[in-house]
Every structure is written in C-alpha cells, then in structure tokens.
Amino acid sequence: MTTPVDPKLLEILVCPITRGVLRYDSKAQELISESARLAYPIRDGIPILLPDEARPLDEDEKVKK
C-alpha cells in the first residue's frame, strides 16, 4: 500500500528546475514536470524533488491533462 500525499502539499510544490506546475500521477507515485520533461518519485508519501533522483520522461509519455 502506498502512502498518500497531502493534497495541500501538492498545491504548493513546483518543479525545482523550471518553477513550473507539477502533475501528480498517483498510479506511478510520481510528480511530473512537463516543462522539464522529468518525473520526480514519491517515496512513503514524500516527494523527492531532487533533479538527480528524477527520471527523464520518454518520448511516448505525451502531455496528459
């Protein structure tokens, strides 16, 4: 079972690189920065907003709204 992320926290978090909006992917437990093309992991309900920990988005991972 995954630990949920506080919705109020999700409202204030931004991409550390672009300062852009992050989209929450609850299934993959990631925060997606479409502007930086990175997916930041969420571990035990804690977003890991370190660029070194983020994975690059694949070409087939198009912008999802």
Distance bins in CASP14 RR format, pairs under 12 A and 6 or more apart:
PFRMAT RR
TARGET T0000
AUTHOR 0000-0000-0000
RMODE 2
METHOD distances of the structure
MODEL  1
1 29 0 0 0 0 0 1 0 0 0 0 0
1 44 0 0 0 0 0 1 0 0 0 0 0
1 45 0 0 0 0 0 1 0 0 0 0 0
2 25 0 0 0 0 0 1 0 0 0 0 0
2 26 1 0 0 1 0 0 0 0 0 0 0
2 27 0 0 0 0 1 0 0 0 0 0 0
2 28 0 0 0 0 0 1 0 0 0 0 0
2 29 1 0 1 0 0 0 0 0 0 0 0
2 30 0 0 0 0 0 1 0 0 0 0 0
2 41 0 0 0 0 0 1 0 0 0 0 0
2 42 1 0 0 1 0 0 0 0 0 0 0
2 43 0 0 0 0 1 0 0 0 0 0 0
2 44 0 0 0 0 1 0 0 0 0 0 0
2 45 1 0 0 1 0 0 0 0 0 0 0
2 46 0 0 0 0 0 1 0 0 0 0 0
3 26 0 0 0 0 0 1 0 0 0 0 0
3 29 0 0 0 0 1 0 0 0 0 0 0
3 42 0 0 0 0 1 0 0 0 0 0 0
3 43 0 0 0 0 1 0 0 0 0 0 0
3 44 1 0 1 0 0 0 0 0 0 0 0
3 45 1 1 0 0 0 0 0 0 0 0 0
3 46 0 0 0 0 1 0 0 0 0 0 0
3 47 0 0 0 0 0 1 0 0 0 0 0
4 10 0 0 0 0 0 1 0 0 0 0 0
4 24 0 0 0 0 0 1 0 0 0 0 0
4 26 0 0 0 0 1 0 0 0 0 0 0
4 29 0 0 0 0 0 1 0 0 0 0 0
4 42 0 0 0 0 1 0 0 0 0 0 0
4 44 0 0 0 0 0 1 0 0 0 0 0
4 45 1 0 0 1 0 0 0 0 0 0 0
4 46 0 0 0 0 0 1 0 0 0 0 0
4 47 0 0 0 0 0 1 0 0 0 0 0
5 11 0 0 0 0 0 1 0 0 0 0 0
5 12 0 0 0 0 0 1 0 0 0 0 0
5 13 0 0 0 0 1 0 0 0 0 0 0
5 22 0 0 0 0 0 1 0 0 0 0 0
5 24 1 0 0 1 0 0 0 0 0 0 0
5 25 0 0 0 0 0 1 0 0 0 0 0
5 26 0 0 0 0 1 0 0 0 0 0 0
5 29 0 0 0 0 1 0 0 0 0 0 0
5 30 0 0 0 0 0 1 0 0 0 0 0
5 31 0 0 0 0 1 0 0 0 0 0 0
5 40 0 0 0 0 0 1 0 0 0 0 0
5 41 0 0 0 0 0 1 0 0 0 0 0
5 42 1 0 1 0 0 0 0 0 0 0 0
5 43 0 0 0 0 0 1 0 0 0 0 0
5 44 0 0 0 0 0 1 0 0 0 0 0
5 45 1 0 1 0 0 0 0 0 0 0 0
5 46 0 0 0 0 1 0 0 0 0 0 0
5 47 1 0 0 1 0 0 0 0 0 0 0
5 48 0 0 0 0 0 1 0 0 0 0 0
6 12 0 0 0 0 1 0 0 0 0 0 0
6 13 0 0 0 0 0 1 0 0 0 0 0
6 24 0 0 0 0 0 1 0 0 0 0 0
6 42 0 0 0 0 0 1 0 0 0 0 0
6 45 0 0 0 0 1 0 0 0 0 0 0
6 46 0 0 0 0 1 0 0 0 0 0 0
6 47 0 0 0 0 1 0 0 0 0 0 0
7 13 0 0 0 0 0 1 0 0 0 0 0
7 24 0 0 0 0 1 0 0 0 0 0 0
7 26 0 0 0 0 0 1 0 0 0 0 0
7 45 0 0 0 0 0 1 0 0 0 0 0
9 22 0 0 0 0 0 1 0 0 0 0 0
9 24 0 0 0 0 1 0 0 0 0 0 0
9 31 0 0 0 0 0 1 0 0 0 0 0
9 42 0 0 0 0 0 1 0 0 0 0 0
9 45 0 0 0 0 1 0 0 0 0 0 0
9 46 0 0 0 0 1 0 0 0 0 0 0
9 47 1 0 0 1 0 0 0 0 0 0 0
9 49 0 0 0 0 0 1 0 0 0 0 0
10 21 0 0 0 0 0 1 0 0 0 0 0
10 22 1 0 0 1 0 0 0 0 0 0 0
10 23 0 0 0 0 1 0 0 0 0 0 0
10 24 1 0 1 0 0 0 0 0 0 0 0
10 25 0 0 0 0 0 1 0 0 0 0 0
10 26 0 0 0 0 0 1 0 0 0 0 0
10 31 1 0 0 1 0 0 0 0 0 0 0
10 32 0 0 0 0 0 1 0 0 0 0 0
10 40 0 0 0 0 0 1 0 0 0 0 0
10 42 0 0 0 0 1 0 0 0 0 0 0
10 45 0 0 0 0 0 1 0 0 0 0 0
10 47 0 0 0 0 1 0 0 0 0 0 0
10 49 0 0 0 0 0 1 0 0 0 0 0
11 21 0 0 0 0 0 1 0 0 0 0 0
11 22 0 0 0 0 0 1 0 0 0 0 0
11 24 0 0 0 0 0 1 0 0 0 0 0
12 21 0 0 0 0 0 1 0 0 0 0 0
12 22 0 0 0 0 0 1 0 0 0 0 0
12 47 0 0 0 0 0 1 0 0 0 0 0
12 49 0 0 0 0 0 1 0 0 0 0 0
13 19 0 0 0 0 0 1 0 0 0 0 0
13 20 0 0 0 0 1 0 0 0 0 0 0
13 21 0 0 0 0 1 0 0 0 0 0 0
13 22 1 0 1 0 0 0 0 0 0 0 0
13 23 0 0 0 0 0 1 0 0 0 0 0
13 24 0 0 0 0 1 0 0 0 0 0 0
13 31 1 0 0 1 0 0 0 0 0 0 0
13 32 0 0 0 0 0 1 0 0 0 0 0
13 33 0 0 0 0 0 1 0 0 0 0 0
13 40 0 0 0 0 1 0 0 0 0 0 0
13 42 0 0 0 0 0 1 0 0 0 0 0
13 46 0 0 0 0 0 1 0 0 0 0 0
13 47 1 0 0 1 0 0 0 0 0 0 0
13 48 0 0 0 0 0 1 0 0 0 0 0
13 49 1 0 0 1 0 0 0 0 0 0 0
14 20 1 0 1 0 0 0 0 0 0 0 0
14 21 1 0 0 1 0 0 0 0 0 0 0
14 22 1 0 0 1 0 0 0 0 0 0 0
14 23 0 0 0 0 0 1 0 0 0 0 0
14 31 0 0 0 0 1 0 0 0 0 0 0
14 33 0 0 0 0 1 0 0 0 0 0 0
14 35 0 0 0 0 1 0 0 0 0 0 0
14 36 0 0 0 0 0 1 0 0 0 0 0
14 40 0 0 0 0 0 1 0 0 0 0 0
14 47 0 0 0 0 0 1 0 0 0 0 0
14 49 0 0 0 0 1 0 0 0 0 0 0
15 21 1 0 0 1 0 0 0 0 0 0 0
15 22 1 0 1 0 0 0 0 0 0 0 0
15 23 0 0 0 0 0 1 0 0 0 0 0
15 31 0 0 0 0 1 0 0 0 0 0 0
15 32 0 0 0 0 1 0 0 0 0 0 0
15 33 1 1 0 0 0 0 0 0 0 0 0
15 34 0 0 0 0 1 0 0 0 0 0 0
15 35 1 0 0 1 0 0 0 0 0 0 0
15 36 1 0 1 0 0 0 0 0 0 0 0
15 37 0 0 0 0 0 1 0 0 0 0 0
15 38 1 0 0 1 0 0 0 0 0 0 0
15 39 0 0 0 0 0 1 0 0 0 0 0
15 40 1 0 0 1 0 0 0 0 0 0 0
15 47 0 0 0 0 0 1 0 0 0 0 0
15 49 1 0 0 1 0 0 0 0 0 0 0
15 50 0 0 0 0 0 1 0 0 0 0 0
15 51 0 0 0 0 1 0 0 0 0 0 0
15 54 0 0 0 0 1 0 0 0 0 0 0
16 22 0 0 0 0 1 0 0 0 0 0 0
16 31 0 0 0 0 0 1 0 0 0 0 0
16 33 0 0 0 0 1 0 0 0 0 0 0
16 35 0 0 0 0 0 1 0 0 0 0 0
16 36 0 0 0 0 1 0 0 0 0 0 0
16 38 0 0 0 0 1 0 0 0 0 0 0
16 40 0 0 0 0 1 0 0 0 0 0 0
16 47 0 0 0 0 0 1 0 0 0 0 0
16 48 0 0 0 0 0 1 0 0 0 0 0
16 49 1 0 1 0 0 0 0 0 0 0 0
16 50 1 0 0 1 0 0 0 0 0 0 0
16 51 1 0 0 1 0 0 0 0 0 0 0
16 52 0 0 0 0 0 1 0 0 0 0 0
16 53 0 0 0 0 0 1 0 0 0 0 0
16 54 0 0 0 0 1 0 0 0 0 0 0
17 33 1 0 0 1 0 0 0 0 0 0 0
17 34 0 0 0 0 0 1 0 0 0 0 0
17 35 0 0 0 0 1 0 0 0 0 0 0
17 36 1 0 1 0 0 0 0 0 0 0 0
17 37 0 0 0 0 1 0 0 0 0 0 0
17 38 1 0 0 1 0 0 0 0 0 0 0
17 40 0 0 0 0 0 1 0 0 0 0 0
17 49 0 0 0 0 1 0 0 0 0 0 0
17 50 0 0 0 0 0 1 0 0 0 0 0
17 51 1 0 1 0 0 0 0 0 0 0 0
17 52 0 0 0 0 0 1 0 0 0 0 0
17 54 0 0 0 0 1 0 0 0 0 0 0
18 33 1 0 0 1 0 0 0 0 0 0 0
18 34 0 0 0 0 1 0 0 0 0 0 0
18 35 1 0 1 0 0 0 0 0 0 0 0
18 36 1 0 1 0 0 0 0 0 0 0 0
18 37 0 0 0 0 1 0 0 0 0 0 0
18 38 0 0 0 0 1 0 0 0 0 0 0
18 49 0 0 0 0 0 1 0 0 0 0 0
18 51 0 0 0 0 0 1 0 0 0 0 0
18 54 0 0 0 0 0 1 0 0 0 0 0
19 33 0 0 0 0 1 0 0 0 0 0 0
19 35 0 0 0 0 1 0 0 0 0 0 0
19 36 0 0 0 0 1 0 0 0 0 0 0
19 49 0 0 0 0 0 1 0 0 0 0 0
20 31 0 0 0 0 0 1 0 0 0 0 0
20 32 0 0 0 0 0 1 0 0 0 0 0
20 33 1 0 0 1 0 0 0 0 0 0 0
20 34 0 0 0 0 1 0 0 0 0 0 0
20 35 1 0 1 0 0 0 0 0 0 0 0
20 36 1 0 0 1 0 0 0 0 0 0 0
20 38 0 0 0 0 0 1 0 0 0 0 0
20 49 0 0 0 0 0 1 0 0 0 0 0
21 31 0 0 0 0 1 0 0 0 0 0 0
21 32 0 0 0 0 1 0 0 0 0 0 0
21 33 1 0 0 1 0 0 0 0 0 0 0
21 34 1 0 0 1 0 0 0 0 0 0 0
21 35 1 0 0 1 0 0 0 0 0 0 0
21 36 0 0 0 0 0 1 0 0 0 0 0
21 63 0 0 0 0 0 1 0 0 0 0 0
21 65 0 0 0 0 0 1 0 0 0 0 0
22 30 0 0 0 0 1 0 0 0 0 0 0
22 31 1 0 1 0 0 0 0 0 0 0 0
22 32 1 0 0 1 0 0 0 0 0 0 0
22 33 1 0 1 0 0 0 0 0 0 0 0
22 34 0 0 0 0 1 0 0 0 0 0 0
22 35 0 0 0 0 1 0 0 0 0 0 0
22 36 0 0 0 0 1 0 0 0 0 0 0
22 38 0 0 0 0 1 0 0 0 0 0 0
22 39 0 0 0 0 1 0 0 0 0 0 0
22 40 1 0 0 1 0 0 0 0 0 0 0
22 42 0 0 0 0 0 1 0 0 0 0 0
22 47 0 0 0 0 1 0 0 0 0 0 0
22 49 0 0 0 0 1 0 0 0 0 0 0
22 54 0 0 0 0 0 1 0 0 0 0 0
23 30 0 0 0 0 1 0 0 0 0 0 0
23 31 1 0 0 1 0 0 0 0 0 0 0
23 32 1 0 1 0 0 0 0 0 0 0 0
23 33 0 0 0 0 1 0 0 0 0 0 0
23 34 1 0 0 1 0 0 0 0 0 0 0
23 35 0 0 0 0 0 1 0 0 0 0 0
23 36 0 0 0 0 0 1 0 0 0 0 0
23 38 0 0 0 0 0 1 0 0 0 0 0
23 39 0 0 0 0 1 0 0 0 0 0 0
23 40 0 0 0 0 0 1 0 0 0 0 0
23 57 0 0 0 0 0 1 0 0 0 0 0
23 61 0 0 0 0 0 1 0 0 0 0 0
23 63 0 0 0 0 1 0 0 0 0 0 0
23 64 1 0 0 1 0 0 0 0 0 0 0
23 65 0 0 0 0 1 0 0 0 0 0 0
24 30 0 0 0 0 1 0 0 0 0 0 0
24 31 1 0 1 0 0 0 0 0 0 0 0
24 32 1 0 0 1 0 0 0 0 0 0 0
24 33 0 0 0 0 0 1 0 0 0 0 0
24 39 0 0 0 0 0 1 0 0 0 0 0
24 40 0 0 0 0 0 1 0 0 0 0 0
24 42 0 0 0 0 1 0 0 0 0 0 0
24 45 0 0 0 0 0 1 0 0 0 0 0
24 47 0 0 0 0 1 0 0 0 0 0 0
24 64 0 0 0 0 0 1 0 0 0 0 0
25 31 1 0 0 1 0 0 0 0 0 0 0
25 32 1 0 1 0 0 0 0 0 0 0 0
25 33 0 0 0 0 0 1 0 0 0 0 0
25 34 0 0 0 0 0 1 0 0 0 0 0
25 39 1 0 0 1 0 0 0 0 0 0 0
25 40 0 0 0 0 0 1 0 0 0 0 0
25 41 0 0 0 0 0 1 0 0 0 0 0
25 42 0 0 0 0 1 0 0 0 0 0 0
25 47 0 0 0 0 0 1 0 0 0 0 0
25 55 0 0 0 0 0 1 0 0 0 0 0
25 57 0 0 0 0 0 1 0 0 0 0 0
25 61 0 0 0 0 1 0 0 0 0 0 0
25 64 0 0 0 0 1 0 0 0 0 0 0
26 32 0 0 0 0 0 1 0 0 0 0 0
26 42 0 0 0 0 1 0 0 0 0 0 0
26 45 0 0 0 0 0 1 0 0 0 0 0
27 39 0 0 0 0 0 1 0 0 0 0 0
27 42 0 0 0 0 0 1 0 0 0 0 0
27 64 0 0 0 0 0 1 0 0 0 0 0
28 39 1 0 0 1 0 0 0 0 0 0 0
28 40 0 0 0 0 0 1 0 0 0 0 0
28 41 0 0 0 0 1 0 0 0 0 0 0
28 42 0 0 0 0 1 0 0 0 0 0 0
28 55 0 0 0 0 1 0 0 0 0 0 0
28 57 0 0 0 0 0 1 0 0 0 0 0
28 61 0 0 0 0 1 0 0 0 0 0 0
28 64 0 0 0 0 0 1 0 0 0 0 0
29 39 0 0 0 0 1 0 0 0 0 0 0
29 40 0 0 0 0 0 1 0 0 0 0 0
29 41 1 0 0 1 0 0 0 0 0 0 0
29 42 1 0 1 0 0 0 0 0 0 0 0
29 43 1 0 0 1 0 0 0 0 0 0 0
29 44 0 0 0 0 1 0 0 0 0 0 0
29 45 1 0 0 1 0 0 0 0 0 0 0
29 46 0 0 0 0 0 1 0 0 0 0 0
29 47 0 0 0 0 1 0 0 0 0 0 0
29 48 0 0 0 0 0 1 0 0 0 0 0
30 38 0 0 0 0 1 0 0 0 0 0 0
30 39 1 0 1 0 0 0 0 0 0 0 0
30 40 1 0 0 1 0 0 0 0 0 0 0
30 41 1 0 1 0 0 0 0 0 0 0 0
30 42 1 0 0 1 0 0 0 0 0 0 0
30 43 0 0 0 0 0 1 0 0 0 0 0
30 45 0 0 0 0 0 1 0 0 0 0 0
30 47 0 0 0 0 1 0 0 0 0 0 0
30 48 0 0 0 0 1 0 0 0 0 0 0
30 49 0 0 0 0 0 1 0 0 0 0 0
30 53 0 0 0 0 0 1 0 0 0 0 0
30 54 0 0 0 0 1 0 0 0 0 0 0
30 55 0 0 0 0 1 0 0 0 0 0 0
30 57 0 0 0 0 1 0 0 0 0 0 0
30 61 0 0 0 0 0 1 0 0 0 0 0
30 64 0 0 0 0 0 1 0 0 0 0 0
31 38 0 0 0 0 1 0 0 0 0 0 0
31 39 1 0 0 1 0 0 0 0 0 0 0
31 40 1 0 1 0 0 0 0 0 0 0 0
31 41 0 0 0 0 1 0 0 0 0 0 0
31 42 1 0 0 1 0 0 0 0 0 0 0
31 43 0 0 0 0 0 1 0 0 0 0 0
31 45 0 0 0 0 0 1 0 0 0 0 0
31 46 0 0 0 0 0 1 0 0 0 0 0
31 47 1 0 1 0 0 0 0 0 0 0 0
31 48 0 0 0 0 1 0 0 0 0 0 0
31 49 1 0 0 1 0 0 0 0 0 0 0
31 50 0 0 0 0 0 1 0 0 0 0 0
31 53 0 0 0 0 0 1 0 0 0 0 0
31 54 0 0 0 0 1 0 0 0 0 0 0
31 55 0 0 0 0 0 1 0 0 0 0 0
31 57 0 0 0 0 0 1 0 0 0 0 0
32 38 1 0 0 1 0 0 0 0 0 0 0
32 39 1 0 1 0 0 0 0 0 0 0 0
32 40 1 0 0 1 0 0 0 0 0 0 0
32 41 0 0 0 0 0 1 0 0 0 0 0
32 42 0 0 0 0 0 1 0 0 0 0 0
32 47 0 0 0 0 0 1 0 0 0 0 0
32 54 0 0 0 0 1 0 0 0 0 0 0
32 55 0 0 0 0 0 1 0 0 0 0 0
32 56 0 0 0 0 0 1 0 0 0 0 0
32 57 1 0 0 1 0 0 0 0 0 0 0
32 58 0 0 0 0 0 1 0 0 0 0 0
32 61 0 0 0 0 1 0 0 0 0 0 0
32 62 0 0 0 0 0 1 0 0 0 0 0
32 63 0 0 0 0 1 0 0 0 0 0 0
32 64 1 0 0 1 0 0 0 0 0 0 0
32 65 0 0 0 0 0 1 0 0 0 0 0
33 39 1 0 0 1 0 0 0 0 0 0 0
33 40 1 0 0 1 0 0 0 0 0 0 0
33 47 0 0 0 0 0 1 0 0 0 0 0
33 49 0 0 0 0 1 0 0 0 0 0 0
33 51 0 0 0 0 1 0 0 0 0 0 0
33 54 1 0 0 1 0 0 0 0 0 0 0
33 55 0 0 0 0 0 1 0 0 0 0 0
33 56 0 0 0 0 0 1 0 0 0 0 0
33 57 0 0 0 0 1 0 0 0 0 0 0
33 61 0 0 0 0 0 1 0 0 0 0 0
33 63 0 0 0 0 0 1 0 0 0 0 0
34 57 1 0 0 1 0 0 0 0 0 0 0
34 61 0 0 0 0 1 0 0 0 0 0 0
34 62 0 0 0 0 1 0 0 0 0 0 0
34 63 1 0 1 0 0 0 0 0 0 0 0
34 64 0 0 0 0 1 0 0 0 0 0 0
34 65 0 0 0 0 1 0 0 0 0 0 0
35 57 0 0 0 0 0 1 0 0 0 0 0
35 63 0 0 0 0 1 0 0 0 0 0 0
36 49 0 0 0 0 0 1 0 0 0 0 0
36 51 0 0 0 0 1 0 0 0 0 0 0
36 54 1 0 0 1 0 0 0 0 0 0 0
36 55 0 0 0 0 0 1 0 0 0 0 0
36 56 0 0 0 0 1 0 0 0 0 0 0
36 57 0 0 0 0 1 0 0 0 0 0 0
37 51 0 0 0 0 0 1 0 0 0 0 0
37 54 0 0 0 0 1 0 0 0 0 0 0
37 55 0 0 0 0 0 1 0 0 0 0 0
37 56 1 0 0 1 0 0 0 0 0 0 0
37 57 1 0 1 0 0 0 0 0 0 0 0
37 58 0 0 0 0 1 0 0 0 0 0 0
37 59 0 0 0 0 1 0 0 0 0 0 0
37 61 0 0 0 0 1 0 0 0 0 0 0
37 62 0 0 0 0 0 1 0 0 0 0 0
37 63 0 0 0 0 1 0 0 0 0 0 0
38 48 0 0 0 0 0 1 0 0 0 0 0
38 49 0 0 0 0 1 0 0 0 0 0 0
38 50 0 0 0 0 0 1 0 0 0 0 0
38 51 1 0 0 1 0 0 0 0 0 0 0
38 52 0 0 0 0 0 1 0 0 0 0 0
38 53 0 0 0 0 1 0 0 0 0 0 0
38 54 1 1 0 0 0 0 0 0 0 0 0
38 55 1 0 0 1 0 0 0 0 0 0 0
38 56 1 0 0 1 0 0 0 0 0 0 0
38 57 1 0 0 1 0 0 0 0 0 0 0
38 58 0 0 0 0 0 1 0 0 0 0 0
38 61 0 0 0 0 0 1 0 0 0 0 0
39 47 0 0 0 0 0 1 0 0 0 0 0
39 48 0 0 0 0 0 1 0 0 0 0 0
39 49 0 0 0 0 0 1 0 0 0 0 0
39 51 0 0 0 0 0 1 0 0 0 0 0
39 53 0 0 0 0 1 0 0 0 0 0 0
39 54 1 0 0 1 0 0 0 0 0 0 0
39 55 1 0 1 0 0 0 0 0 0 0 0
39 56 1 0 0 1 0 0 0 0 0 0 0
39 57 1 0 1 0 0 0 0 0 0 0 0
39 58 0 0 0 0 1 0 0 0 0 0 0
39 61 0 0 0 0 1 0 0 0 0 0 0
39 64 0 0 0 0 0 1 0 0 0 0 0
40 46 0 0 0 0 0 1 0 0 0 0 0
40 47 1 0 0 1 0 0 0 0 0 0 0
40 48 1 0 1 0 0 0 0 0 0 0 0
40 49 1 0 1 0 0 0 0 0 0 0 0
40 50 1 0 0 1 0 0 0 0 0 0 0
40 51 0 0 0 0 1 0 0 0 0 0 0
40 52 0 0 0 0 0 1 0 0 0 0 0
40 53 1 0 0 1 0 0 0 0 0 0 0
40 54 1 0 1 0 0 0 0 0 0 0 0
40 55 0 0 0 0 1 0 0 0 0 0 0
40 56 0 0 0 0 0 1 0 0 0 0 0
40 57 0 0 0 0 0 1 0 0 0 0 0
41 47 1 0 0 1 0 0 0 0 0 0 0
41 48 1 0 1 0 0 0 0 0 0 0 0
41 49 0 0 0 0 1 0 0 0 0 0 0
41 50 0 0 0 0 1 0 0 0 0 0 0
41 51 0 0 0 0 0 1 0 0 0 0 0
41 52 0 0 0 0 0 1 0 0 0 0 0
41 53 1 0 0 1 0 0 0 0 0 0 0
41 54 1 0 0 1 0 0 0 0 0 0 0
41 55 1 0 0 1 0 0 0 0 0 0 0
42 48 1 0 0 1 0 0 0 0 0 0 0
42 49 0 0 0 0 1 0 0 0 0 0 0
42 53 0 0 0 0 0 1 0 0 0 0 0
42 54 0 0 0 0 0 1 0 0 0 0 0
43 49 0 0 0 0 0 1 0 0 0 0 0
43 50 0 0 0 0 0 1 0 0 0 0 0
43 53 0 0 0 0 1 0 0 0 0 0 0
46 53 0 0 0 0 0 1 0 0 0 0 0
47 53 0 0 0 0 1 0 0 0 0 0 0
47 54 0 0 0 0 0 1 0 0 0 0 0
48 54 0 0 0 0 1 0 0 0 0 0 0
48 55 0 0 0 0 0 1 0 0 0 0 0
55 61 0 0 0 0 0 1 0 0 0 0 0
57 63 0 0 0 0 1 0 0 0 0 0 0
57 64 0 0 0 0 0 1 0 0 0 0 0
END
